[in-house]
Amino acid sequence: MIRPASMTLVKILILKEDLERVSQKLIELGFMEIEKATNFLEYPQESLLNVEEIIEKATNLLERISNISKIIQVKKKNASIEERLKISLDIPNQINQEFASLEGEVNYLIENIKDYQNQIQSLETISFFLSWIEDLGLSLKEINSGYNLCIKKGIIKREVIDTFQNNITFECAYKLKIFSSQKAFLLCACLKEDENKLKELFKGFEIEEIELEDTFQNIKDFLDNIEIKIWQLKEEVANFKMELKKIREKFQDTLIYWTYLLKQNIKIYNSMQNFLSTKMGYCIIGWVPTENIRILRENITDICRKNVEIEEIKAEELIREGFAPQKVPSFLKHPFLLKPFQILVKFYGYPAYLHVDPTLFMAISFLIMFGIMFADVGHGLVLFIAGIIIQFFKKSGFLKDFGKILIYAGVSSCIFGFLFGSFFGREEVFKPLWFYPLHNPQKFMLLGIIIGIIMISTGIILNVLQRIWQKNLKEAFFSEWGILSISFYWMCIYLVASSFRYPTINMNWWMVSILILVPLSLIVFGDIWFLKKAEKKYEHRDLSTIVFKPMEIMLGLLTNTVSFVRVAAFGLTHAALMSSVYMVSDTLGKLPFLKESIITEGNIFVIILEGLIVFIQCLRLEFYEFFSKFFYLEGRPFKPLRI
């Protein structure tokens, strides 16, 4: 839990006929991250399995199925879908043979629906136009023949109406009727000799002409005919939609299964591109958690009927041979209570292999610091309820994890609220189990310093541990945050504490100084010795770094420790802010409900504003004062091939 799980590089040699069965088993097991085989074996890139054409075909088919599923509104989920997983290089062809006819049928219905809806829209537009003509008192004969005039009817865009009016340079009468946010009806009449000019004007402004049948004697008959046609077309559209509904009910499970099948096969096809192709079969290389090696070996051996060769190399052996630790995937295993804090750790970076995973330590220290800085039973309950609400409405993702952090932070605030006797800023509701921070600020400040000492010491100890895991004893002892630096730090703390606890004791400060400087001197001599042992030519840069290293250690430890005073400072600020809210409410709250309003708004303000500030300050102390002691190499997450 305090470092990534042990990993093993596995090489699997299989026969060609076992490729699909082994691939399916790997994705079902879900604990092997596939690596490019040529990264570990000396073969040309051309030896890798080429499945690009199959991937392209499967991806295009998946997109087509997705489009059809959206069209017919497939939503139902199949709970037993994972039990029917099938991996095969021929899956895209098999699915396409069945899907093509279904796709054609759906597209035919959709095209008819669109065509009929366009016809309905056109008929409705003509109906609106005829109603307008009827309101103007005109007849069909007048607007169609126009006697000795040229009559043109159309639909014009509203944004060009003014320009159209300014471009009329001949005798022309016109009427406009706006019927939508973007368009208007246009009825124009001009002399026969100006007919060509009117046509050019319509063409230049892209006016959509309206053609009316001349088979009807009057507008009423025309409108009745249009209404019948619209009703018939809508009935046809309803029939087509009913056909689509029948198709959805019949094929929705199949479409969901095809989508699932293609997604899983595309995953394995992408992984197959990293498989090494040989004359006899394939070589698969990847990372597996060491604890799962036995299960992998048993399953693959069983599938291949023992016609398989499996080789294992532990990551530690590869690293000793020069393999970079950050190239080994880090598999972080945490109980569900710690999962949300893993997200916060990732804000800083992902722990590298053979390095410390600080999630557990961060969870504990973060909640303690947050609780001290935001110590209030009432405010803690508000955060707890807010977290529960987020959990209720958000099923997954970052917000759900943030909701869990709010729940934990709320509980911590409640615990420290009882310890420090605060309920919505009131200190008279109940007695503190420990003490009132505002009544004893020195003790509260000391608490912040103690937390800082514990966290800094823990950070250095974790750094020493990870150096030991890496078998790097030089860094474990002589690094900036090693055994000697923590010895110096603890000596300083002991002497400072003793001087305050026993002020009457006279100390020999010369002896004390020599004792304190011993660890720092050893760090300098150790670095010089190792530099000389490496037979490296001395450079001014190397020597200056070594000489000034003790100064950096002293300043770093001092500033880091003092930084934790902010834990107490923000705790006192929280209590002071709430005292101010009640002071203002007592002074100004003479009018009815004004006092209650000030108290409510003040509490909301403090919860939101200071809650955010405290959250940020906790992260700052974690990242800059704690993580900086051991987190110096970022790794990469473990991404196994899985369903």
ChimeraX attribute file (.defattr): number of C-alpha atoms within 10 A of each C-alpha:
attribute: neighborCount
match mode: 1-to-1
recipient: residues
	/A:1	13
	/A:2	16
	/A:3	22
	/A:4	22
	/A:5	19
	/A:6	18
	/A:7	24
	/A:8	24
	/A:9	24
	/A:10	24
	/A:11	19
	/A:12	18
	/A:13	18
	/A:14	23
	/A:15	17
	/A:16	14
	/A:17	12
	/A:18	17
	/A:19	20
	/A:20	15
	/A:21	15
	/A:22	21
	/A:23	22
	/A:24	20
	/A:25	17
	/A:26	22
	/A:27	21
	/A:28	15
	/A:29	17
	/A:30	15
	/A:31	20
	/A:32	24
	/A:33	21
	/A:34	24
	/A:35	20
	/A:36	18
	/A:37	22
	/A:38	17
	/A:39	11
	/A:40	12
	/A:41	11
	/A:42	8
	/A:43	13
	/A:44	9
	/A:45	13
	/A:46	10
	/A:47	16
	/A:48	20
	/A:49	18
	/A:50	17
	/A:51	14
	/A:52	13
	/A:53	9
	/A:54	19
	/A:55	21
	/A:56	13
	/A:57	14
	/A:58	24
	/A:59	17
	/A:60	13
	/A:61	21
	/A:62	23
	/A:63	12
	/A:64	16
	/A:65	23
	/A:66	16
	/A:67	13
	/A:68	19
	/A:69	19
	/A:70	10
	/A:71	14
	/A:72	20
	/A:73	13
	/A:74	18
	/A:75	12
	/A:76	11
	/A:77	11
	/A:78	12
	/A:79	7
	/A:80	8
	/A:81	14
	/A:82	13
	/A:83	8
	/A:84	10
	/A:85	16
	/A:86	16
	/A:87	22
	/A:88	17
	/A:89	17
	/A:90	11
	/A:91	17
	/A:92	23
	/A:93	14
	/A:94	11
	/A:95	19
	/A:96	19
	/A:97	10
	/A:98	10
	/A:99	18
	/A:100	13
	/A:101	11
	/A:102	16
	/A:103	16
	/A:104	11
	/A:105	13
	/A:106	19
	/A:107	14
	/A:108	12
	/A:109	17
	/A:110	18
	/A:111	11
	/A:112	15
	/A:113	20
	/A:114	12
	/A:115	14
	/A:116	18
	/A:117	17
	/A:118	12
	/A:119	16
	/A:120	21
	/A:121	13
	/A:122	14
	/A:123	17
	/A:124	16
	/A:125	16
	/A:126	19
	/A:127	19
	/A:128	15
	/A:129	22
	/A:130	20
	/A:131	15
	/A:132	16
	/A:133	17
	/A:134	15
	/A:135	9
	/A:136	10
	/A:137	8
	/A:138	13
	/A:139	14
	/A:140	20
	/A:141	14
	/A:142	11
	/A:143	19
	/A:144	16
	/A:145	13
	/A:146	16
	/A:147	11
	/A:148	9
	/A:149	17
	/A:150	21
	/A:151	22
	/A:152	22
	/A:153	22
	/A:154	18
	/A:155	22
	/A:156	23
	/A:157	19
	/A:158	16
	/A:159	11
	/A:160	13
	/A:161	16
	/A:162	9
	/A:163	10
	/A:164	16
	/A:165	10
	/A:166	8
	/A:167	10
	/A:168	13
	/A:169	9
	/A:170	11
	/A:171	9
	/A:172	15
	/A:173	12
	/A:174	13
	/A:175	11
	/A:176	15
	/A:177	15
	/A:178	14
	/A:179	15
	/A:180	10
	/A:181	8
	/A:182	10
	/A:183	16
	/A:184	18
	/A:185	25
	/A:186	22
	/A:187	19
	/A:188	18
	/A:189	20
	/A:190	20
	/A:191	16
	/A:192	15
	/A:193	10
	/A:194	15
	/A:195	17
	/A:196	11
	/A:197	15
	/A:198	23
	/A:199	13
	/A:200	11
	/A:201	15
	/A:202	20
	/A:203	12
	/A:204	10
	/A:205	14
	/A:206	14
	/A:207	18
	/A:208	15
	/A:209	16
	/A:210	16
	/A:211	11
	/A:212	14
	/A:213	8
	/A:214	12
	/A:215	9
	/A:216	14
	/A:217	11
	/A:218	13
	/A:219	18
	/A:220	13
	/A:221	12
	/A:222	19
	/A:223	19
	/A:224	12
	/A:225	14
	/A:226	17
	/A:227	16
	/A:228	11
	/A:229	15
	/A:230	20
	/A:231	13
	/A:232	14
	/A:233	18
	/A:234	17
	/A:235	12
	/A:236	16
	/A:237	21
	/A:238	13
	/A:239	14
	/A:240	18
	/A:241	16
	/A:242	12
	/A:243	16
	/A:244	19
	/A:245	16
	/A:246	13
	/A:247	15
	/A:248	22
	/A:249	13
	/A:250	11
	/A:251	16
	/A:252	21
	/A:253	17
	/A:254	13
	/A:255	20
	/A:256	19
	/A:257	19
	/A:258	22
	/A:259	20
	/A:260	18
	/A:261	22
	/A:262	24
	/A:263	16
	/A:264	19
	/A:265	28
	/A:266	23
	/A:267	15
	/A:268	24
	/A:269	23
	/A:270	16
	/A:271	19
	/A:272	23
	/A:273	20
	/A:274	23
	/A:275	26
	/A:276	24
	/A:277	20
	/A:278	15
	/A:279	7
	/A:280	11
	/A:281	15
	/A:282	22
	/A:283	23
	/A:284	23
	/A:285	27
	/A:286	22
	/A:287	25
	/A:288	27
	/A:289	23
	/A:290	17
	/A:291	12
	/A:292	14
	/A:293	18
	/A:294	9
	/A:295	11
	/A:296	19
	/A:297	16
	/A:298	11
	/A:299	15
	/A:300	23
	/A:301	17
	/A:302	12
	/A:303	14
	/A:304	17
	/A:305	10
	/A:306	11
	/A:307	13
	/A:308	16
	/A:309	15
	/A:310	16
	/A:311	12
	/A:312	16
	/A:313	14
	/A:314	16
	/A:315	25
	/A:316	19
	/A:317	12
	/A:318	15
	/A:319	17
	/A:320	12
	/A:321	9
	/A:322	9
	/A:323	13
	/A:324	14
	/A:325	22
	/A:326	19
	/A:327	15
	/A:328	23
	/A:329	25
	/A:330	27
	/A:331	22
	/A:332	20
	/A:333	16
	/A:334	16
	/A:335	8
	/A:336	8
	/A:337	12
	/A:338	18
	/A:339	18
	/A:340	20
	/A:341	23
	/A:342	20
	/A:343	16
	/A:344	18
	/A:345	20
	/A:346	13
	/A:347	10
	/A:348	15
	/A:349	17
	/A:350	20
	/A:351	27
	/A:352	25
	/A:353	31
	/A:354	25
	/A:355	26
	/A:356	22
	/A:357	27
	/A:358	22
	/A:359	24
	/A:360	19
	/A:361	16
	/A:362	23
	/A:363	20
	/A:364	12
	/A:365	19
	/A:366	20
	/A:367	20
	/A:368	20
	/A:369	30
	/A:370	26
	/A:371	26
	/A:372	29
	/A:373	30
	/A:374	31
	/A:375	31
	/A:376	30
	/A:377	26
	/A:378	20
	/A:379	26
	/A:380	28
	/A:381	20
	/A:382	18
	/A:383	24
	/A:384	23
	/A:385	16
	/A:386	17
	/A:387	23
	/A:388	17
	/A:389	14
	/A:390	18
	/A:391	18
	/A:392	11
	/A:393	10
	/A:394	14
	/A:395	11
	/A:396	9
	/A:397	8
	/A:398	12
	/A:399	16
	/A:400	20
	/A:401	23
	/A:402	18
	/A:403	23
	/A:404	23
	/A:405	23
	/A:406	21
	/A:407	24
	/A:408	21
	/A:409	26
	/A:410	28
	/A:411	20
	/A:412	25
	/A:413	30
	/A:414	28
	/A:415	20
	/A:416	25
	/A:417	28
	/A:418	19
	/A:419	20
	/A:420	24
	/A:421	25
	/A:422	27
	/A:423	20
	/A:424	24
	/A:425	26
	/A:426	16
	/A:427	17
	/A:428	10
	/A:429	11
	/A:430	12
	/A:431	14
	/A:432	17
	/A:433	13
	/A:434	11
	/A:435	15
	/A:436	20
	/A:437	23
	/A:438	15
	/A:439	9
	/A:440	10
	/A:441	15
	/A:442	11
	/A:443	15
	/A:444	22
	/A:445	19
	/A:446	14
	/A:447	17
	/A:448	23
	/A:449	21
	/A:450	15
	/A:451	19
	/A:452	25
	/A:453	20
	/A:454	13
	/A:455	24
	/A:456	25
	/A:457	21
	/A:458	17
	/A:459	26
	/A:460	22
	/A:461	19
	/A:462	24
	/A:463	27
	/A:464	25
	/A:465	21
	/A:466	22
	/A:467	22
	/A:468	16
	/A:469	16
	/A:470	18
	/A:471	12
	/A:472	13
	/A:473	15
	/A:474	14
	/A:475	19
	/A:476	23
	/A:477	21
	/A:478	22
	/A:479	21
	/A:480	21
	/A:481	24
	/A:482	25
	/A:483	21
	/A:484	20
	/A:485	24
	/A:486	23
	/A:487	16
	/A:488	20
	/A:489	20
	/A:490	15
	/A:491	17
	/A:492	16
	/A:493	13
	/A:494	11
	/A:495	14
	/A:496	11
	/A:497	12
	/A:498	13
	/A:499	14
	/A:500	9
	/A:501	10
	/A:502	9
	/A:503	10
	/A:504	8
	/A:505	9
	/A:506	8
	/A:507	12
	/A:508	8
	/A:509	9
	/A:510	9
	/A:511	10
	/A:512	13
	/A:513	11
	/A:514	11
	/A:515	14
	/A:516	18
	/A:517	15
	/A:518	13
	/A:519	22
	/A:520	22
	/A:521	14
	/A:522	16
	/A:523	24
	/A:524	19
	/A:525	15
	/A:526	17
	/A:527	21
	/A:528	17
	/A:529	12
	/A:530	13
	/A:531	16
	/A:532	12
	/A:533	9
	/A:534	9
	/A:535	9
	/A:536	9
	/A:537	8
	/A:538	11
	/A:539	8
	/A:540	8
	/A:541	8
	/A:542	13
	/A:543	15
	/A:544	10
	/A:545	13
	/A:546	18
	/A:547	16
	/A:548	11
	/A:549	18
	/A:550	20
	/A:551	12
	/A:552	13
	/A:553	18
	/A:554	15
	/A:555	12
	/A:556	14
	/A:557	21
	/A:558	12
	/A:559	11
	/A:560	20
	/A:561	20
	/A:562	14
	/A:563	17
	/A:564	26
	/A:565	19
	/A:566	21
	/A:567	27
	/A:568	24
	/A:569	16
	/A:570	19
	/A:571	25
	/A:572	21
	/A:573	16
	/A:574	22
	/A:575	23
	/A:576	14
	/A:577	17
	/A:578	20
	/A:579	16
	/A:580	13
	/A:581	20
	/A:582	20
	/A:583	13
	/A:584	15
	/A:585	19
	/A:586	15
	/A:587	9
	/A:588	12
	/A:589	17
	/A:590	10
	/A:591	7
	/A:592	8
	/A:593	9
	/A:594	14
	/A:595	18
	/A:596	14
	/A:597	13
	/A:598	18
	/A:599	21
	/A:600	14
	/A:601	12
	/A:602	19
	/A:603	20
	/A:604	14
	/A:605	15
	/A:606	19
	/A:607	20
	/A:608	12
	/A:609	11
	/A:610	18
	/A:611	19
	/A:612	11
	/A:613	14
	/A:614	22
	/A:615	17
	/A:616	13
	/A:617	20
	/A:618	21
	/A:619	21
	/A:620	14
	/A:621	22
	/A:622	23
	/A:623	19
	/A:624	13
	/A:625	21
	/A:626	25
	/A:627	24
	/A:628	16
	/A:629	22
	/A:630	23
	/A:631	22
	/A:632	13
	/A:633	13
	/A:634	18
	/A:635	20
	/A:636	17
	/A:637	19
	/A:638	19
	/A:639	15
	/A:640	20
	/A:641	20
	/A:642	17
	/A:643	17
